[in-house]
Amino acid sequence: MNALRFRRTAVAVAAAAVLPFALAACSESGKSTDAGASADNAKPADSAAGAAEPSAAADGPFGSACAGVPAEGAGSFDGMAKDPVATAASNNPALSTLVTAVKQAGLVDTLNNAKDITVFAPTNDAFAKIPKADLDKVLADKATLTKILTYHVVGEKLTPKQLENGSFDTLEKTKVTTAGSGEAYKVNGTSSVVCGNVKTANANVYIVDTVLMPK
Protein backbone atom coordinates (compact mmCIF):
# COMPACT_ATOMS: atom_id res chain seq x y z
CA MET A 1 0.00 0.00 0.00
CA ASN A 2 2.77 2.40 0.94
CA ALA A 3 4.62 1.46 -2.23
CA LEU A 4 1.55 2.24 -4.34
CA ARG A 5 1.07 5.63 -2.61
CA PHE A 6 4.76 6.43 -3.21
CA ARG A 7 4.43 5.54 -6.90
CA ARG A 8 1.38 7.82 -7.32
CA THR A 9 3.16 10.70 -5.56
CA ALA A 10 6.19 10.31 -7.84
CA VAL A 11 4.00 10.37 -10.94
CA ALA A 12 2.22 13.53 -9.75
CA VAL A 13 5.53 15.27 -9.03
CA ALA A 14 6.88 14.30 -12.45
CA ALA A 15 3.73 15.59 -14.16
CA ALA A 16 3.93 18.86 -12.23
CA ALA A 17 7.54 19.23 -13.26
CA VAL A 18 6.82 18.53 -16.95
CA LEU A 19 3.74 20.82 -17.23
CA PRO A 20 5.58 24.19 -17.06
CA PHE A 21 7.97 23.05 -19.78
CA ALA A 22 5.06 21.95 -21.97
CA LEU A 23 3.28 25.28 -21.48
CA ALA A 24 6.49 27.15 -22.20
CA ALA A 25 6.97 25.16 -25.39
CA CYS A 26 3.40 25.95 -26.49
CA SER A 27 3.96 29.60 -25.67
CA GLU A 28 7.19 29.69 -27.68
CA SER A 29 5.46 27.92 -30.55
CA GLY A 30 2.72 30.54 -30.51
CA LYS A 31 5.28 33.30 -30.57
CA SER A 32 7.05 31.67 -33.47
CA THR A 33 3.77 31.37 -35.42
CA ASP A 34 2.88 34.98 -34.70
CA ALA A 35 6.32 36.14 -35.77
CA GLY A 36 6.03 34.05 -38.93
CA ALA A 37 2.60 35.53 -39.63
CA SER A 38 3.98 39.01 -39.06
CA ALA A 39 6.82 38.31 -41.44
CA ASP A 40 4.40 36.96 -44.03
CA ASN A 41 2.15 39.97 -43.56
CA ALA A 42 5.13 42.23 -44.15
CA LYS A 43 5.87 40.65 -47.52
CA PRO A 44 2.88 42.11 -49.42
CA ALA A 45 3.72 45.55 -48.07
CA ASP A 46 7.29 45.16 -49.30
CA SER A 47 6.02 43.92 -52.65
CA ALA A 48 3.58 46.79 -52.87
CA ALA A 49 6.36 49.26 -52.18
CA GLY A 50 8.46 47.64 -54.87
CA ALA A 51 5.54 47.74 -57.31
CA ALA A 52 5.04 51.44 -56.67
CA GLU A 53 8.51 52.32 -57.88
CA PRO A 54 7.99 51.43 -61.59
CA SER A 55 4.68 53.37 -61.59
CA ALA A 56 6.44 56.42 -60.24
CA ALA A 57 9.17 56.08 -62.86
CA ALA A 58 6.60 55.56 -65.64
CA ASP A 59 4.81 58.75 -64.65
CA GLY A 60 7.31 60.93 -66.53
CA PRO A 61 7.78 61.57 -70.26
CA PHE A 62 9.17 58.75 -72.39
CA GLY A 63 10.26 58.16 -75.98
CA SER A 64 13.15 58.83 -78.34
CA ALA A 65 12.04 62.36 -79.28
CA CYS A 66 11.98 63.48 -75.64
CA ALA A 67 15.74 63.97 -75.87
CA GLY A 68 15.13 66.96 -78.16
CA VAL A 69 13.06 68.82 -75.56
CA PRO A 70 14.98 71.74 -73.97
CA ALA A 71 16.33 71.03 -70.49
CA GLU A 72 15.07 74.34 -69.11
CA GLY A 73 12.87 77.28 -69.94
CA ALA A 74 9.27 77.51 -71.18
CA GLY A 75 9.80 74.71 -73.70
CA SER A 76 11.17 72.24 -71.13
CA PHE A 77 8.99 69.59 -69.52
CA ASP A 78 8.79 71.65 -66.32
CA GLY A 79 7.98 74.78 -68.32
CA MET A 80 5.24 73.10 -70.36
CA ALA A 81 3.65 71.72 -67.20
CA LYS A 82 2.91 75.28 -66.10
CA ASP A 83 1.11 76.37 -69.29
CA PRO A 84 -2.15 75.27 -70.95
CA VAL A 85 -1.65 72.96 -73.89
CA ALA A 86 -1.75 75.35 -76.87
CA THR A 87 0.63 77.75 -75.13
CA ALA A 88 2.91 74.89 -74.08
CA ALA A 89 3.02 73.57 -77.66
CA SER A 90 3.99 77.01 -78.95
CA ASN A 91 7.15 76.82 -76.84
CA ASN A 92 8.23 73.54 -78.46
CA PRO A 93 10.00 74.16 -81.81
CA ALA A 94 9.18 70.62 -83.02
CA LEU A 95 5.45 71.47 -82.91
CA SER A 96 5.51 74.79 -84.80
CA THR A 97 3.44 73.51 -87.76
CA LEU A 98 0.80 72.19 -85.37
CA VAL A 99 0.70 75.52 -83.58
CA THR A 100 0.26 77.33 -86.92
CA ALA A 101 -2.62 74.99 -87.78
CA VAL A 102 -4.26 75.49 -84.38
CA LYS A 103 -4.09 79.27 -84.79
CA GLN A 104 -5.41 79.01 -88.36
CA ALA A 105 -8.41 77.01 -87.13
CA GLY A 106 -9.05 79.43 -84.25
CA LEU A 107 -8.65 76.66 -81.65
CA VAL A 108 -6.08 78.25 -79.33
CA ASP A 109 -8.63 79.37 -76.71
CA THR A 110 -10.65 76.16 -77.08
CA LEU A 111 -7.61 74.02 -76.26
CA ASN A 112 -6.23 76.31 -73.58
CA ASN A 113 -9.57 76.51 -71.75
CA ALA A 114 -10.42 72.81 -71.96
CA LYS A 115 -10.02 70.73 -68.82
CA ASP A 116 -8.40 67.33 -68.50
CA ILE A 117 -7.80 66.46 -72.14
CA THR A 118 -5.31 64.40 -74.11
CA VAL A 119 -3.69 65.76 -77.26
CA PHE A 120 -1.96 63.60 -79.83
CA ALA A 121 0.41 66.24 -81.20
CA PRO A 122 1.96 65.65 -84.64
CA THR A 123 5.53 66.85 -85.08
CA ASN A 124 6.69 69.09 -87.92
CA ASP A 125 8.06 65.95 -89.59
CA ALA A 126 4.60 64.38 -89.36
CA PHE A 127 3.07 67.30 -91.27
CA ALA A 128 5.97 67.15 -93.75
CA LYS A 129 4.77 63.67 -94.80
CA ILE A 130 1.72 65.37 -96.35
CA PRO A 131 2.41 66.75 -99.85
CA LYS A 132 2.82 70.52 -99.59
CA ALA A 133 -0.02 71.28 -101.99
CA ASP A 134 -2.39 69.12 -99.95
CA LEU A 135 -1.22 70.62 -96.65
CA ASP A 136 -1.63 74.18 -97.97
CA LYS A 137 -5.13 73.29 -99.13
CA VAL A 138 -6.06 71.91 -95.69
CA LEU A 139 -4.58 74.92 -93.88
CA ALA A 140 -6.73 77.19 -96.06
CA ASP A 141 -9.93 75.22 -95.34
CA LYS A 142 -10.95 76.05 -91.77
CA ALA A 143 -13.73 73.45 -91.55
CA THR A 144 -11.51 70.59 -92.72
CA LEU A 145 -8.61 71.79 -90.59
CA THR A 146 -10.83 71.96 -87.50
CA LYS A 147 -12.10 68.45 -88.18
CA ILE A 148 -8.55 67.08 -88.43
CA LEU A 149 -7.22 68.91 -85.39
CA THR A 150 -10.13 68.03 -83.09
CA TYR A 151 -9.63 64.40 -84.13
CA HIS A 152 -6.31 64.60 -82.26
CA VAL A 153 -8.01 65.54 -78.97
CA VAL A 154 -9.63 63.19 -76.44
CA GLY A 155 -11.81 64.60 -73.67
CA GLU A 156 -9.95 62.94 -70.79
CA LYS A 157 -6.38 62.65 -69.55
CA LEU A 158 -5.07 59.31 -70.77
CA THR A 159 -2.30 57.46 -68.96
CA PRO A 160 0.17 55.21 -70.78
CA LYS A 161 -1.59 52.22 -69.21
CA GLN A 162 -4.85 53.23 -70.90
CA LEU A 163 -3.09 53.34 -74.27
CA GLU A 164 -2.14 49.66 -74.12
CA ASN A 165 -5.40 48.63 -75.75
CA GLY A 166 -7.78 51.54 -76.03
CA SER A 167 -10.53 53.14 -78.07
CA PHE A 168 -11.43 56.73 -77.27
CA ASP A 169 -13.94 59.33 -78.41
CA THR A 170 -12.34 62.45 -79.86
CA LEU A 171 -13.66 66.01 -79.91
CA GLU A 172 -14.29 65.43 -83.61
CA LYS A 173 -16.88 62.81 -82.46
CA THR A 174 -15.21 59.72 -83.93
CA LYS A 175 -12.78 57.33 -82.25
CA VAL A 176 -9.04 56.82 -82.18
CA THR A 177 -7.56 53.48 -81.19
CA THR A 178 -4.31 52.88 -79.35
CA ALA A 179 -2.13 49.85 -78.68
CA GLY A 180 1.30 49.06 -77.25
CA SER A 181 3.19 48.75 -73.99
CA GLY A 182 6.24 50.07 -72.16
CA GLU A 183 7.49 52.97 -74.26
CA ALA A 184 6.14 51.78 -77.64
CA TYR A 185 2.62 52.85 -78.60
CA LYS A 186 0.76 53.35 -81.85
CA VAL A 187 -2.35 55.39 -82.58
CA ASN A 188 -4.70 53.99 -85.23
CA GLY A 189 -2.04 51.40 -85.99
CA THR A 190 0.04 53.83 -88.06
CA SER A 191 1.18 56.77 -85.95
CA SER A 192 3.90 56.11 -83.36
CA VAL A 193 4.23 57.97 -80.07
CA VAL A 194 7.73 59.46 -80.12
CA CYS A 195 7.51 61.41 -76.86
CA GLY A 196 4.69 60.46 -74.55
CA ASN A 197 3.10 61.42 -71.26
CA VAL A 198 4.13 65.07 -71.48
CA LYS A 199 2.19 67.08 -68.91
CA THR A 200 0.77 70.55 -69.45
CA ALA A 201 -1.45 72.51 -67.08
CA ASN A 202 -4.63 71.04 -68.56
CA ALA A 203 -3.59 68.10 -70.75
CA ASN A 204 -1.51 64.99 -71.24
CA VAL A 205 0.33 65.20 -74.56
CA TYR A 206 1.56 62.33 -76.72
CA ILE A 207 3.75 63.60 -79.55
CA VAL A 208 3.24 61.45 -82.66
CA ASP A 209 5.11 61.00 -85.94
CA THR A 210 2.10 60.91 -88.31
CA VAL A 211 -0.93 63.15 -88.68
CA LEU A 212 -4.15 61.32 -87.78
CA MET A 213 -6.92 61.53 -90.36
CA PRO A 214 -10.59 61.07 -89.41
CA LYS A 215 -12.68 58.89 -91.68
Helices and strands as residue ranges (DSSP letters): H 2-58, G 64-68, H 77-82, H 85-90, G 93-95, H 96-104, H 108-113, E 117-122, H 124-128, H 132-140, H 142-150, E 153-154, G 160-164, E 165-169, E 175-181, E 184-187, E 191-199, E 203-208
